[in-house]
Amino acid sequence: MANYFSIFLVVLTVVSGLIWLIDAKVYAPKRREKFAAANGGQALPEGTELPIPYVVDTAQQIFPVIAFVLILRSFLYEPFQIPSGSMMPTLLVGDFILVEKYAYGLKDPVARYKFFETGEPERGDVVVFKYPQDTRLDYIKRVIGLPGDTIRYARKELYITPACPSNENCTPEYKVERSYVTRHQFGKHPVNQFTETLGDIEHDILIYVREREQSFRYHNNTNTWVVPEGHYFVMGDNRDNSEDGRYWGFVSDDHLVGKAVAIWISFEFNRGKDSILPGWVPSGVRFNRVGGIQ
C-alpha cells in the first residue's frame, strides 16, 4: 500500500505540474491575446489576472503542496504505524513513528533505485524494510548482523562473529551482553525484560521464561546464519514473539526503507466489548512515549 501511495503522489505531482506549465506557456498567452483583441489592442492592466479554467486553478493550488509532500515523504521522513508487538518493549502497538528515509541512501519513490549513497545500517539500528517474501508489506526490526557477520542464536542467547575480510586481527565470536531488568506476565506467559548492548546502542528486549510453541521453523533449520554481502540480519526485540530473519532469511540493501528515529505520537487501544465506540478509536494517548528510539 505504501508504494501505491508513492506512485499516486508522483502521478498527481507530474499531472498537476504539467497542467500548470502547459497553461502558463500555451493557453495563458492566448487568453491575454484574446483579451487584447477584444479591447482594441489594449494590454491587460498590470496586476490583474484573467479568469482561468477550474482544472488549471486546481492544479496551481495543489501542485506546491503535493510536491512538498512527495519530497518530504520520499527523501526525508515518512510516518509509519506499529501494527504488532514484535518490537516490544521498544515499540508498542499504537506507536506512530518517523522513519528517516535518507539514512541509507536516496531512492526514487517508484522503482526504489538508489541514486545517492548517504550511509549504511549500523548494528543496533531499528530499520523499516520491504518484507523479503512480499515486498508490498513494510516490516520493522532491529539490525543484528552486518554483511559478512556470523550470527548464532542458541538457548535464547545471541552470539556474533563480526566480518573479517583481511583474516587478520579478527574479533572472535562473542556473546551479546545483557542485564536483567524485570519480569512481566503476559497472560499465562512469564516474560523477562533485559537490557541488551549492540555496539554503542543499549535497548530492552523480552525473553519468554519458558519455551513457546512456534508456528514456524528457523531458516534452513539452523540456529547459525552467515550474512551475505549487501544483506542484513534482523530480529525483533520481542525475541520469542517475532517472525524475523531467523525464519525467512536476510534483508537486501535494496529493500531498506529507512531508519526509525522517533515516536511522534502513541495511542492506546484498550476499549472493552461494552464500549459504544469502535475498537479503532484510541482510548488514550501515551505522551510519555514520545521521543527518540533506541
C-alpha positions in Angstrom: 0.0 0.0 0.0 2.8 2.4 0.8 4.3 2.0 -2.7 0.9 2.5 -4.3 0.6 5.8 -2.4 4.1 6.8 -3.6 3.1 6.2 -7.2 -0.1 8.1 -6.7 1.8 11.1 -5.3 4.3 11.0 -8.2 1.5 10.8 -10.8 -0.5 13.6 -9.1 2.5 15.8 -8.9 3.5 15.3 -12.5 0.0 15.8 -13.9 -0.7 18.9 -11.8 2.7 20.4 -12.7 2.2 19.7 -16.4 -1.2 21.3 -16.4 0.2 24.4 -14.8 3.2 24.5 -17.1 1.2 24.0 -20.3 -1.3 26.6 -19.3 1.4 29.1 -18.5 3.3 28.6 -21.7 0.4 28.0 -24.2 -3.1 28.9 -23.0 -2.4 31.9 -20.7 -0.7 33.9 -23.6 -3.6 33.1 -25.8 -6.1 34.3 -23.3 -4.1 37.6 -23.0 -4.0 37.9 -26.8 -7.8 37.3 -27.0 -8.4 40.0 -24.3 -6.2 42.5 -26.2 -8.1 41.8 -29.5 -11.4 42.3 -27.8 -10.3 45.6 -26.3 -8.8 47.3 -29.3 -5.3 46.1 -28.7 -5.2 47.3 -25.1 -3.0 45.1 -23.0 -4.2 43.5 -19.8 -3.7 46.0 -16.9 -0.7 45.3 -14.7 -1.6 43.5 -11.5 -4.8 41.9 -12.9 -5.4 38.3 -13.9 -7.9 36.8 -16.4 -10.2 34.1 -15.1 -8.6 30.7 -15.5 -10.3 27.3 -16.0 -11.2 25.3 -12.9 -8.8 22.5 -13.7 -5.9 24.9 -14.1 -6.8 26.7 -10.9 -6.9 23.4 -9.0 -3.6 22.3 -10.4 -2.0 25.6 -9.4 -3.3 25.2 -5.8 -2.4 21.6 -5.2 1.0 21.3 -7.1 3.1 23.1 -4.4 1.5 21.1 -1.6 1.7 17.7 -3.3 5.3 18.4 -4.5 6.3 19.3 -0.9 4.7 16.1 0.5 6.3 14.0 -2.2 9.8 15.4 -1.4 9.3 15.1 2.3 7.9 11.6 2.2 10.2 10.2 -0.4 13.6 11.6 0.7 13.3 13.0 4.2 10.8 11.5 6.7 7.8 9.1 6.4 5.3 8.2 9.1 4.6 4.6 10.0 2.3 2.9 12.5 3.4 0.0 14.6 0.8 -2.8 14.0 2.2 -5.7 16.1 4.1 -6.4 19.3 7.2 -7.9 17.7 9.4 -4.9 18.7 8.2 -4.7 22.4 9.2 -3.2 24.7 11.0 -0.7 22.3 7.9 -0.1 20.2 4.2 -0.8 21.1 1.1 -1.3 19.1 -0.3 2.1 18.6 3.1 3.9 18.3 3.4 6.2 15.3 7.0 6.6 14.3 9.0 8.7 11.9 11.4 6.9 9.5 14.4 8.8 8.2 14.3 8.0 4.5 17.8 9.4 3.7 19.7 7.4 6.3 20.8 4.7 4.0 20.7 6.4 0.6 18.3 8.3 -1.6 16.0 6.2 -3.7 13.4 7.2 -6.3 9.9 6.7 -4.9 8.6 4.4 -7.6 11.3 1.9 -8.7 13.2 2.4 -5.5 16.5 2.7 -7.3 19.3 4.1 -5.1 20.9 7.1 -6.9 22.9 8.6 -4.0 24.7 6.9 -1.1 24.4 8.5 2.3 25.2 5.7 4.8 24.8 2.1 5.8 22.9 0.5 8.7 24.8 0.0 11.9 24.4 -2.8 14.3 21.5 -2.0 16.7 19.6 0.3 14.2 15.9 -0.1 14.1 15.0 -0.3 10.4 11.9 -0.3 8.2 12.2 -2.5 5.2 10.2 -4.3 2.5 9.3 -7.8 3.7 11.5 -10.1 1.5 8.7 -12.6 0.9 6.1 -9.9 0.0 7.6 -6.5 -0.9 4.2 -4.9 -0.7 4.5 -5.1 3.1 6.7 -3.0 5.4 8.3 -4.6 8.4 10.3 -3.1 11.2 13.1 -4.9 13.1 16.5 -4.3 14.7 19.7 -4.9 12.7 21.7 -7.7 14.4 24.1 -8.8 11.7 26.0 -6.8 9.1 27.4 -8.2 5.8 29.9 -10.9 6.4 28.9 -11.5 10.1 28.1 -14.9 11.5 25.1 -14.8 13.8 24.2 -17.6 16.2 21.2 -17.8 18.5 21.3 -20.6 20.9 19.4 -21.2 24.2 18.0 -17.7 24.0 21.5 -16.2 23.9 22.8 -14.1 20.9 26.3 -14.7 19.6 28.1 -12.6 16.9 31.3 -13.2 14.9 32.0 -9.9 13.1 33.1 -10.0 9.5 36.8 -10.0 9.0 37.8 -9.7 5.3 41.5 -9.5 5.9 41.6 -12.5 8.2 44.0 -10.6 10.5 43.2 -9.4 14.0 39.7 -10.8 13.7 37.3 -10.4 16.6 36.3 -13.9 17.8 32.7 -14.9 18.4 31.3 -13.1 21.4 28.1 -13.3 23.4 26.0 -10.1 23.3 25.8 -8.6 26.8 22.5 -8.2 28.5 21.4 -7.4 32.0 18.1 -8.3 33.8 15.6 -5.6 34.3 12.3 -7.0 35.5 9.7 -9.7 34.9 6.2 -9.3 33.2 3.3 -11.6 33.0 1.6 -11.8 29.6 -1.4 -14.0 30.1 -0.1 -17.4 31.1 3.5 -16.5 29.9 6.1 -15.1 32.3 8.5 -12.9 30.4 11.8 -11.4 31.4 12.9 -8.0 30.3 16.7 -7.4 29.7 18.8 -4.5 28.6 20.9 -5.6 25.6 24.0 -3.9 24.2 24.6 -3.9 20.5 27.6 -1.8 19.6 27.0 1.6 21.1 23.3 1.1 21.4 21.5 -0.1 24.6 17.9 -1.3 24.2 15.5 -3.5 26.0 14.3 -7.0 24.9 11.8 -9.5 26.0 12.6 -13.2 26.5 9.9 -15.7 27.5 10.9 -17.7 30.6 9.6 -20.9 29.1 9.6 -22.1 25.5 6.6 -21.1 23.4 5.2 -23.2 20.7 6.2 -21.7 17.4 4.3 -21.9 14.2 7.4 -21.5 12.1 10.9 -23.1 11.8 14.3 -21.5 11.7 15.6 -20.5 8.2 17.4 -23.6 6.8 16.6 -25.4 10.1 19.7 -24.0 11.8 20.5 -21.5 14.5 23.5 -20.1 12.7 23.4 -17.6 9.8 26.2 -16.1 7.7 25.1 -12.7 6.4 25.7 -12.3 2.6 27.2 -9.2 1.1 24.7 -6.5 0.5 22.3 -8.0 3.1 21.5 -7.6 6.8 20.2 -10.0 9.5 17.4 -8.5 11.6 15.5 -9.6 14.7 12.6 -8.3 16.8 13.1 -7.1 20.4 10.3 -9.4 21.5 12.6 -12.3 20.8 10.1 -15.2 21.3 7.3 -13.5 19.5 8.8 -12.1 16.3 8.8 -13.7 12.9 12.1 -12.2 11.7 15.4 -13.1 9.9 15.6 -16.4 11.9 12.7 -17.7 9.9 12.8 -16.1 6.5 16.5 -15.1 6.0 18.1 -11.8 5.2 17.1 -8.2 4.2 18.7 -6.9 1.0 20.0 -3.4 0.9 17.6 -2.8 -1.9 14.7 -3.4 0.4 15.7 -1.0 3.1 13.2 1.9 3.5 14.9 3.9 6.3 15.8 4.2 9.9 13.2 4.6 12.6 14.3 7.6 14.6 11.4 8.8 16.8 7.9 8.2 18.1 5.8 11.3 17.3 2.6 10.1 19.0 1.4 6.9 20.7 -2.2 5.8 21.2 -3.8 3.2 23.4 -6.5 0.9 22.1 -8.0 -0.7 25.2 -11.7 -0.4 24.7 -13.8 -3.2 26.2 -16.5 -5.1 24.4 -19.2 -2.9 26.1 -17.8 0.3 24.6 -20.1 2.2 22.3 -17.1 3.3 20.2 -15.4 1.1 17.7 -12.1 -0.6 18.5 -10.0 1.6 16.1 -10.9 4.7 18.1 -8.0 5.4 20.6 -8.8 5.1 24.2 -5.9 7.2 25.3 -2.6 9.0 24.4 0.7 7.8 25.8 2.6 11.1 25.8 5.4 9.6 27.8 6.4 7.5 24.8 7.0 10.5 22.5 10.7 10.9 21.7 13.7 9.2 20.2 14.1 5.4 19.6 16.9 3.3 21.0 
